[in-house]
């Protein structure tokens, strides 16, 4: 009954893509696309700190991102 009232707006392929877990490479792309000299975020860190120390913090950033989703 719900299918008749509420249309499908997301295809099965799109739904699969939206529900997949992120990869470390995807998180890295986002981190390195951040403005390195922009205003700091709520934690007090700007993009540069994440980019500069990526080799040290990547696993923690990745795990935090996965926990968020």
PDB file of N, CA, C and O in Angstrom:
ATOM      1  N   UNK A   1       0.828  -1.193   0.000  1.00  0.00           N
ATOM      2  CA  UNK A   1       0.000   0.000   0.000  1.00  0.00           C
ATOM      3  C   UNK A   1       0.874   1.261   0.000  1.00  0.00           C
ATOM      4  O   UNK A   1       0.561   2.236  -0.683  1.00  0.00           O
ATOM      5  N   UNK A   2       1.959   1.238   0.760  1.00  0.00           N
ATOM      6  CA  UNK A   2       2.828   2.415   0.825  1.00  0.00           C
ATOM      7  C   UNK A   2       3.457   2.700  -0.530  1.00  0.00           C
ATOM      8  O   UNK A   2       3.610   3.861  -0.912  1.00  0.00           O
ATOM      9  N   UNK A   3       3.827   1.639  -1.267  1.00  0.00           N
ATOM     10  CA  UNK A   3       4.437   1.821  -2.582  1.00  0.00           C
ATOM     11  C   UNK A   3       3.515   2.563  -3.544  1.00  0.00           C
ATOM     12  O   UNK A   3       3.988   3.252  -4.448  1.00  0.00           O
ATOM     13  N   UNK A   4       2.223   2.430  -3.359  1.00  0.00           N
ATOM     14  CA  UNK A   4       1.269   3.107  -4.232  1.00  0.00           C
ATOM     15  C   UNK A   4       1.130   4.577  -3.877  1.00  0.00           C
ATOM     16  O   UNK A   4       0.780   5.387  -4.735  1.00  0.00           O
ATOM     17  N   UNK A   5       1.399   4.935  -2.627  1.00  0.00           N
ATOM     18  CA  UNK A   5       1.217   6.316  -2.162  1.00  0.00           C
ATOM     19  C   UNK A   5       2.523   7.109  -2.239  1.00  0.00           C
ATOM     20  O   UNK A   5       2.520   8.282  -2.614  1.00  0.00           O
ATOM     21  N   UNK A   6       3.634   6.468  -1.885  1.00  0.00           N
ATOM     22  CA  UNK A   6       4.927   7.154  -1.855  1.00  0.00           C
ATOM     23  C   UNK A   6       5.772   6.622  -3.017  1.00  0.00           C
ATOM     24  O   UNK A   6       6.092   5.434  -3.059  1.00  0.00           O
ATOM     25  N   UNK A   7       6.130   7.495  -3.955  1.00  0.00           N
ATOM     26  CA  UNK A   7       6.899   7.025  -5.114  1.00  0.00           C
ATOM     27  C   UNK A   7       8.352   6.725  -4.746  1.00  0.00           C
ATOM     28  O   UNK A   7       8.896   7.305  -3.806  1.00  0.00           O
ATOM     29  N   UNK A   8       8.970   5.815  -5.496  1.00  0.00           N
ATOM     30  CA  UNK A   8      10.400   5.540  -5.347  1.00  0.00           C
ATOM     31  C   UNK A   8      11.175   6.664  -6.023  1.00  0.00           C
ATOM     32  O   UNK A   8      11.033   6.887  -7.225  1.00  0.00           O
ATOM     33  N   UNK A   9      11.988   7.368  -5.254  1.00  0.00           N
ATOM     34  CA  UNK A   9      12.797   8.439  -5.813  1.00  0.00           C
ATOM     35  C   UNK A   9      14.256   8.039  -5.929  1.00  0.00           C
ATOM     36  O   UNK A   9      15.035   8.720  -6.595  1.00  0.00           O
ATOM     37  N   UNK A  10      14.635   6.940  -5.287  1.00  0.00           N
ATOM     38  CA  UNK A  10      16.014   6.466  -5.312  1.00  0.00           C
ATOM     39  C   UNK A  10      16.020   5.086  -5.963  1.00  0.00           C
ATOM     40  O   UNK A  10      15.298   4.183  -5.540  1.00  0.00           O
ATOM     41  N   UNK A  11      16.839   4.939  -6.990  1.00  0.00           N
ATOM     42  CA  UNK A  11      16.925   3.641  -7.660  1.00  0.00           C
ATOM     43  C   UNK A  11      17.668   2.645  -6.770  1.00  0.00           C
ATOM     44  O   UNK A  11      18.333   3.031  -5.809  1.00  0.00           O
ATOM     45  N   UNK A  12      17.547   1.384  -7.097  1.00  0.00           N
ATOM     46  CA  UNK A  12      18.242   0.348  -6.328  1.00  0.00           C
ATOM     47  C   UNK A  12      19.753   0.559  -6.408  1.00  0.00           C
ATOM     48  O   UNK A  12      20.454   0.354  -5.417  1.00  0.00           O
ATOM     49  N   UNK A  13      20.263   0.963  -7.564  1.00  0.00           N
ATOM     50  CA  UNK A  13      21.697   1.225  -7.730  1.00  0.00           C
ATOM     51  C   UNK A  13      22.143   2.412  -6.867  1.00  0.00           C
ATOM     52  O   UNK A  13      23.182   2.350  -6.209  1.00  0.00           O
ATOM     53  N   UNK A  14      21.356   3.488  -6.875  1.00  0.00           N
ATOM     54  CA  UNK A  14      21.681   4.647  -6.036  1.00  0.00           C
ATOM     55  C   UNK A  14      21.623   4.284  -4.557  1.00  0.00           C
ATOM     56  O   UNK A  14      22.468   4.722  -3.775  1.00  0.00           O
ATOM     57  N   UNK A  15      20.645   3.497  -4.176  1.00  0.00           N
ATOM     58  CA  UNK A  15      20.511   3.084  -2.782  1.00  0.00           C
ATOM     59  C   UNK A  15      21.728   2.280  -2.335  1.00  0.00           C
ATOM     60  O   UNK A  15      22.218   2.468  -1.221  1.00  0.00           O
ATOM     61  N   UNK A  16      22.217   1.393  -3.187  1.00  0.00           N
ATOM     62  CA  UNK A  16      23.401   0.609  -2.870  1.00  0.00           C
ATOM     63  C   UNK A  16      24.615   1.514  -2.681  1.00  0.00           C
ATOM     64  O   UNK A  16      25.394   1.326  -1.746  1.00  0.00           O
ATOM     65  N   UNK A  17      24.774   2.492  -3.566  1.00  0.00           N
ATOM     66  CA  UNK A  17      25.893   3.423  -3.473  1.00  0.00           C
ATOM     67  C   UNK A  17      25.798   4.263  -2.186  1.00  0.00           C
ATOM     68  O   UNK A  17      26.813   4.519  -1.538  1.00  0.00           O
ATOM     69  N   UNK A  18      24.608   4.679  -1.825  1.00  0.00           N
ATOM     70  CA  UNK A  18      24.409   5.518  -0.637  1.00  0.00           C
ATOM     71  C   UNK A  18      24.600   4.756   0.672  1.00  0.00           C
ATOM     72  O   UNK A  18      24.906   5.360   1.701  1.00  0.00           O
ATOM     73  N   UNK A  19      24.424   3.446   0.643  1.00  0.00           N
ATOM     74  CA  UNK A  19      24.536   2.666   1.875  1.00  0.00           C
ATOM     75  C   UNK A  19      25.887   1.967   2.025  1.00  0.00           C
ATOM     76  O   UNK A  19      26.137   1.328   3.047  1.00  0.00           O
ATOM     77  N   UNK A  20      26.763   2.080   1.023  1.00  0.00           N
ATOM     78  CA  UNK A  20      28.104   1.504   1.134  1.00  0.00           C
ATOM     79  C   UNK A  20      28.926   2.282   2.152  1.00  0.00           C
ATOM     80  O   UNK A  20      28.748   3.489   2.321  1.00  0.00           O
ATOM     81  N   UNK A  21      29.822   1.580   2.821  1.00  0.00           N
ATOM     82  CA  UNK A  21      30.737   2.254   3.737  1.00  0.00           C
ATOM     83  C   UNK A  21      31.779   3.028   2.944  1.00  0.00           C
ATOM     84  O   UNK A  21      32.110   2.671   1.814  1.00  0.00           O
ATOM     85  N   UNK A  22      32.284   4.082   3.548  1.00  0.00           N
ATOM     86  CA  UNK A  22      33.318   4.884   2.918  1.00  0.00           C
ATOM     87  C   UNK A  22      34.639   4.126   2.895  1.00  0.00           C
ATOM     88  O   UNK A  22      34.867   3.220   3.696  1.00  0.00           O
ATOM     89  N   UNK A  23      35.495   4.511   1.971  1.00  0.00           N
ATOM     90  CA  UNK A  23      36.840   3.940   1.931  1.00  0.00           C
ATOM     91  C   UNK A  23      37.808   4.970   2.518  1.00  0.00           C
ATOM     92  O   UNK A  23      37.493   6.157   2.604  1.00  0.00           O
ATOM     93  N   UNK A  24      38.974   4.500   2.913  1.00  0.00           N
ATOM     94  CA  UNK A  24      40.011   5.397   3.423  1.00  0.00           C
ATOM     95  C   UNK A  24      40.391   6.420   2.364  1.00  0.00           C
ATOM     96  O   UNK A  24      40.636   7.582   2.689  1.00  0.00           O
ATOM     97  N   UNK A  25      40.443   6.008   1.109  1.00  0.00           N
ATOM     98  CA  UNK A  25      40.808   6.927   0.026  1.00  0.00           C
ATOM     99  C   UNK A  25      39.765   8.046  -0.120  1.00  0.00           C
ATOM    100  O   UNK A  25      40.129   9.196  -0.367  1.00  0.00           O
ATOM    101  N   UNK A  26      38.478   7.722   0.028  1.00  0.00           N
ATOM    102  CA  UNK A  26      37.433   8.750  -0.062  1.00  0.00           C
ATOM    103  C   UNK A  26      37.573   9.769   1.061  1.00  0.00           C
ATOM    104  O   UNK A  26      37.417  10.970   0.839  1.00  0.00           O
ATOM    105  N   UNK A  27      37.867   9.290   2.266  1.00  0.00           N
ATOM    106  CA  UNK A  27      38.047  10.200   3.400  1.00  0.00           C
ATOM    107  C   UNK A  27      39.274  11.075   3.164  1.00  0.00           C
ATOM    108  O   UNK A  27      39.246  12.271   3.455  1.00  0.00           O
ATOM    109  N   UNK A  28      40.348  10.493   2.640  1.00  0.00           N
ATOM    110  CA  UNK A  28      41.563  11.263   2.355  1.00  0.00           C
ATOM    111  C   UNK A  28      41.292  12.356   1.330  1.00  0.00           C
ATOM    112  O   UNK A  28      41.774  13.479   1.485  1.00  0.00           O
ATOM    113  N   UNK A  29      40.540  12.050   0.301  1.00  0.00           N
ATOM    114  CA  UNK A  29      40.209  13.053  -0.727  1.00  0.00           C
ATOM    115  C   UNK A  29      39.486  14.234  -0.089  1.00  0.00           C
ATOM    116  O   UNK A  29      39.770  15.387  -0.416  1.00  0.00           O
ATOM    117  N   UNK A  30      38.570  13.960   0.804  1.00  0.00           N
ATOM    118  CA  UNK A  30      37.824  15.035   1.464  1.00  0.00           C
ATOM    119  C   UNK A  30      38.743  15.856   2.368  1.00  0.00           C
ATOM    120  O   UNK A  30      38.683  17.085   2.361  1.00  0.00           O
ATOM    121  N   UNK A  31      39.585  15.186   3.138  1.00  0.00           N
ATOM    122  CA  UNK A  31      40.506  15.888   4.041  1.00  0.00           C
ATOM    123  C   UNK A  31      41.417  16.817   3.247  1.00  0.00           C
ATOM    124  O   UNK A  31      41.642  17.958   3.650  1.00  0.00           O
ATOM    125  N   UNK A  32      41.938  16.341   2.131  1.00  0.00           N
ATOM    126  CA  UNK A  32      42.873  17.158   1.357  1.00  0.00           C
ATOM    127  C   UNK A  32      42.174  18.177   0.459  1.00  0.00           C
ATOM    128  O   UNK A  32      42.838  19.001  -0.170  1.00  0.00           O
ATOM    129  N   UNK A  33      40.861  18.132   0.392  1.00  0.00           N
ATOM    130  CA  UNK A  33      40.134  19.172  -0.327  1.00  0.00           C
ATOM    131  C   UNK A  33      39.693  20.300   0.618  1.00  0.00           C
ATOM    132  O   UNK A  33      39.162  21.319   0.175  1.00  0.00           O
ATOM    133  N   UNK A  34      39.922  20.104   1.925  1.00  0.00           N
ATOM    134  CA  UNK A  34      39.590  21.146   2.908  1.00  0.00           C
ATOM    135  C   UNK A  34      40.528  22.336   2.740  1.00  0.00           C
ATOM    136  O   UNK A  34      41.684  22.176   2.347  1.00  0.00           O
ATOM    137  N   UNK A  35      40.026  23.519   3.037  1.00  0.00           N
ATOM    138  CA  UNK A  35      40.846  24.723   3.003  1.00  0.00           C
ATOM    139  C   UNK A  35      41.830  24.655   4.170  1.00  0.00           C
ATOM    140  O   UNK A  35      41.433  24.722   5.333  1.00  0.00           O
ATOM    141  N   UNK A  36      43.102  24.523   3.851  1.00  0.00           N
ATOM    142  CA  UNK A  36      44.127  24.379   4.879  1.00  0.00           C
ATOM    143  C   UNK A  36      44.309  25.608   5.748  1.00  0.00           C
ATOM    144  O   UNK A  36      44.750  25.493   6.891  1.00  0.00           O
ATOM    145  N   UNK A  37      43.980  26.775   5.231  1.00  0.00           N
ATOM    146  CA  UNK A  37      44.188  28.013   5.992  1.00  0.00           C
ATOM    147  C   UNK A  37      42.862  28.650   6.416  1.00  0.00           C
ATOM    148  O   UNK A  37      42.835  29.806   6.837  1.00  0.00           O
ATOM    149  N   UNK A  38      41.785  27.910   6.308  1.00  0.00           N
ATOM    150  CA  UNK A  38      40.474  28.423   6.694  1.00  0.00           C
ATOM    151  C   UNK A  38      40.304  28.471   8.204  1.00  0.00           C
ATOM    152  O   UNK A  38      41.177  28.052   8.964  1.00  0.00           O
ATOM    153  N   UNK A  39      39.185  28.981   8.606  1.00  0.00           N
ATOM    154  CA  UNK A  39      38.869  29.087  10.031  1.00  0.00           C
ATOM    155  C   UNK A  39      38.800  27.694  10.651  1.00  0.00           C
ATOM    156  O   UNK A  39      38.332  26.750  10.016  1.00  0.00           O
ATOM    157  N   UNK A  40      39.265  27.571  11.884  1.00  0.00           N
ATOM    158  CA  UNK A  40      39.206  26.260  12.546  1.00  0.00           C
ATOM    159  C   UNK A  40      37.773  25.804  12.782  1.00  0.00           C
ATOM    160  O   UNK A  40      36.846  26.609  12.876  1.00  0.00           O
ATOM    161  N   UNK A  41      37.623  24.502  12.873  1.00  0.00           N
ATOM    162  CA  UNK A  41      36.311  23.931  13.148  1.00  0.00           C
ATOM    163  C   UNK A  41      35.992  23.985  14.631  1.00  0.00           C
ATOM    164  O   UNK A  41      36.731  24.599  15.400  1.00  0.00           O
ATOM    165  N   UNK A  42      34.904  23.352  15.042  1.00  0.00           N
ATOM    166  CA  UNK A  42      34.485  23.384  16.444  1.00  0.00           C
ATOM    167  C   UNK A  42      35.521  22.776  17.399  1.00  0.00           C
ATOM    168  O   UNK A  42      35.526  23.084  18.591  1.00  0.00           O
ATOM    169  N   UNK A  43      36.395  21.915  16.872  1.00  0.00           N
ATOM    170  CA  UNK A  43      37.425  21.314  17.720  1.00  0.00           C
ATOM    171  C   UNK A  43      38.675  22.188  17.804  1.00  0.00           C
ATOM    172  O   UNK A  43      39.630  21.836  18.498  1.00  0.00           O
ATOM    173  N   UNK A  44      38.677  23.321  17.106  1.00  0.00           N
ATOM    174  CA  UNK A  44      39.808  24.235  17.144  1.00  0.00           C
ATOM    175  C   UNK A  44      40.877  23.969  16.109  1.00  0.00           C
ATOM    176  O   UNK A  44      41.858  24.708  16.028  1.00  0.00           O
ATOM    177  N   UNK A  45      40.706  22.928  15.317  1.00  0.00           N
ATOM    178  CA  UNK A  45      41.695  22.574  14.304  1.00  0.00           C
ATOM    179  C   UNK A  45      41.215  22.981  12.917  1.00  0.00           C
ATOM    180  O   UNK A  45      40.055  22.763  12.567  1.00  0.00           O
ATOM    181  N   UNK A  46      42.104  23.569  12.133  1.00  0.00           N
ATOM    182  CA  UNK A  46      41.817  23.869  10.740  1.00  0.00           C
ATOM    183  C   UNK A  46      42.208  22.694   9.863  1.00  0.00           C
ATOM    184  O   UNK A  46      42.748  21.701  10.352  1.00  0.00           O
ATOM    185  N   UNK A  47      41.939  22.800   8.583  1.00  0.00           N
ATOM    186  CA  UNK A  47      42.235  21.728   7.649  1.00  0.00           C
ATOM    187  C   UNK A  47      43.713  21.382   7.567  1.00  0.00           C
ATOM    188  O   UNK A  47      44.066  20.227   7.331  1.00  0.00           O
ATOM    189  N   UNK A  48      44.573  22.361   7.759  1.00  0.00           N
ATOM    190  CA  UNK A  48      46.010  22.136   7.618  1.00  0.00           C
ATOM    191  C   UNK A  48      46.525  21.085   8.600  1.00  0.00           C
ATOM    192  O   UNK A  48      47.383  20.279   8.240  1.00  0.00           O
ATOM    193  N   UNK A  49      46.028  21.081   9.805  1.00  0.00           N
ATOM    194  CA  UNK A  49      46.521  20.130  10.817  1.00  0.00           C
ATOM    195  C   UNK A  49      46.225  18.693  10.393  1.00  0.00           C
ATOM    196  O   UNK A  49      47.051  17.801  10.588  1.00  0.00           O
ATOM    197  N   UNK A  50      45.045  18.470   9.814  1.00  0.00           N
ATOM    198  CA  UNK A  50      44.681  17.131   9.349  1.00  0.00           C
ATOM    199  C   UNK A  50      45.530  16.718   8.150  1.00  0.00           C
ATOM    200  O   UNK A  50      45.935  15.562   8.034  1.00  0.00           O
ATOM    201  N   UNK A  51      45.793  17.665   7.268  1.00  0.00           N
ATOM    202  CA  UNK A  51      46.592  17.381   6.081  1.00  0.00           C
ATOM    203  C   UNK A  51      48.054  17.134   6.453  1.00  0.00           C
ATOM    204  O   UNK A  51      48.675  16.195   5.956  1.00  0.00           O
ATOM    205  N   UNK A  52      48.593  17.968   7.315  1.00  0.00           N
ATOM    206  CA  UNK A  52      49.998  17.872   7.692  1.00  0.00           C
ATOM    207  C   UNK A  52      50.307  16.577   8.449  1.00  0.00           C
ATOM    208  O   UNK A  52      51.352  15.964   8.228  1.00  0.00           O
ATOM    209  N   UNK A  53      49.413  16.164   9.332  1.00  0.00           N
ATOM    210  CA  UNK A  53      49.631  14.983  10.172  1.00  0.00           C
ATOM    211  C   UNK A  53      48.842  13.762   9.689  1.00  0.00           C
ATOM    212  O   UNK A  53      48.614  12.829  10.459  1.00  0.00           O
ATOM    213  N   UNK A  54      48.428  13.765   8.430  1.00  0.00           N
ATOM    214  CA  UNK A  54      47.594  12.694   7.895  1.00  0.00           C
ATOM    215  C   UNK A  54      48.197  11.308   8.138  1.00  0.00           C
ATOM    216  O   UNK A  54      47.477  10.387   8.525  1.00  0.00           O
ATOM    217  N   UNK A  55      49.494  11.145   7.919  1.00  0.00           N
ATOM    218  CA  UNK A  55      50.120   9.825   8.087  1.00  0.00           C
ATOM    219  C   UNK A  55      49.996   9.307   9.517  1.00  0.00           C
ATOM    220  O   UNK A  55      49.981   8.095   9.734  1.00  0.00           O
ATOM    221  N   UNK A  56      49.908  10.198  10.480  1.00  0.00           N
ATOM    222  CA  UNK A  56      49.808   9.807  11.890  1.00  0.00           C
ATOM    223  C   UNK A  56      48.359   9.580  12.309  1.00  0.00           C
ATOM    224  O   UNK A  56      48.066   8.641  13.049  1.00  0.00           O
ATOM    225  N   UNK A  57      47.451  10.437  11.839  1.00  0.00           N
ATOM    226  CA  UNK A  57      46.071  10.426  12.341  1.00  0.00           C
ATOM    227  C   UNK A  57      45.065   9.765  11.415  1.00  0.00           C
ATOM    228  O   UNK A  57      43.886   9.676  11.758  1.00  0.00           O
ATOM    229  N   UNK A  58      45.501   9.299  10.248  1.00  0.00           N
ATOM    230  CA  UNK A  58      44.538   8.801   9.258  1.00  0.00           C
ATOM    231  C   UNK A  58      43.640   7.699   9.788  1.00  0.00           C
ATOM    232  O   UNK A  58      42.442   7.707   9.507  1.00  0.00           O
ATOM    233  N   UNK A  59      44.175   6.755  10.542  1.00  0.00           N
ATOM    234  CA  UNK A  59      43.326   5.659  11.028  1.00  0.00           C
ATOM    235  C   UNK A  59      42.293   6.158  12.030  1.00  0.00           C
ATOM    236  O   UNK A  59      41.161   5.675  12.043  1.00  0.00           O
ATOM    237  N   UNK A  60      42.674   7.124  12.873  1.00  0.00           N
ATOM    238  CA  UNK A  60      41.715   7.687  13.837  1.00  0.00           C
ATOM    239  C   UNK A  60      40.631   8.503  13.135  1.00  0.00           C
ATOM    240  O   UNK A  60      39.456   8.418  13.492  1.00  0.00           O
ATOM    241  N   UNK A  61      41.027   9.286  12.145  1.00  0.00           N
ATOM    242  CA  UNK A  61      40.048  10.079  11.387  1.00  0.00           C
ATOM    243  C   UNK A  61      39.109   9.149  10.624  1.00  0.00           C
ATOM    244  O   UNK A  61      37.898   9.368  10.592  1.00  0.00           O
ATOM    245  N   UNK A  62      39.670   8.120  10.016  1.00  0.00           N
ATOM    246  CA  UNK A  62      38.857   7.169   9.264  1.00  0.00           C
ATOM    247  C   UNK A  62      37.871   6.447  10.177  1.00  0.00           C
ATOM    248  O   UNK A  62      36.696   6.306   9.838  1.00  0.00           O
ATOM    249  N   UNK A  63      38.345   5.992  11.326  1.00  0.00           N
ATOM    250  CA  UNK A  63      37.468   5.285  12.269  1.00  0.00           C
ATOM    251  C   UNK A  63      36.367   6.206  12.788  1.00  0.00           C
ATOM    252  O   UNK A  63      35.217   5.787  12.914  1.00  0.00           O
ATOM    253  N   UNK A  64      36.712   7.452  13.088  1.00  0.00           N
ATOM    254  CA  UNK A  64      35.698   8.415  13.558  1.00  0.00           C
ATOM    255  C   UNK A  64      34.650   8.668  12.479  1.00  0.00           C
ATOM    256  O   UNK A  64      33.462   8.797  12.777  1.00  0.00           O
ATOM    257  N   UNK A  65      35.092   8.738  11.232  1.00  0.00           N
ATOM    258  CA  UNK A  65      34.158   8.960  10.119  1.00  0.00           C
ATOM    259  C   UNK A  65      33.225   7.761   9.969  1.00  0.00           C
ATOM    260  O   UNK A  65      32.019   7.932   9.795  1.00  0.00           O
ATOM    261  N   UNK A  66      33.771   6.561  10.034  1.00  0.00           N
ATOM    262  CA  UNK A  66      32.921   5.366   9.932  1.00  0.00           C
ATOM    263  C   UNK A  66      31.928   5.294  11.095  1.00  0.00           C
ATOM    264  O   UNK A  66      30.770   4.924  10.902  1.00  0.00           O
ATOM    265  N   UNK A  67      32.380   5.649  12.301  1.00  0.00           N
ATOM    266  CA  UNK A  67      31.474   5.641  13.452  1.00  0.00           C
ATOM    267  C   UNK A  67      30.362   6.657  13.299  1.00  0.00           C
ATOM    268  O   UNK A  67      29.242   6.431  13.756  1.00  0.00           O
ATOM    269  N   UNK A  68      30.666   7.779  12.655  1.00  0.00           N
ATOM    270  CA  UNK A  68      29.638   8.792  12.405  1.00  0.00           C
ATOM    271  C   UNK A  68      28.526   8.232  11.518  1.00  0.00           C
ATOM    272  O   UNK A  68      27.341   8.435  11.783  1.00  0.00           O
ATOM    273  N   UNK A  69      28.925   7.531  10.472  1.00  0.00           N
ATOM    274  CA  UNK A  69      27.946   6.988   9.541  1.00  0.00           C
ATOM    275  C   UNK A  69      27.394   5.675  10.039  1.00  0.00           C
ATOM    276  O   UNK A  69      26.551   5.069   9.378  1.00  0.00           O
TER     277      UNK A  69
END
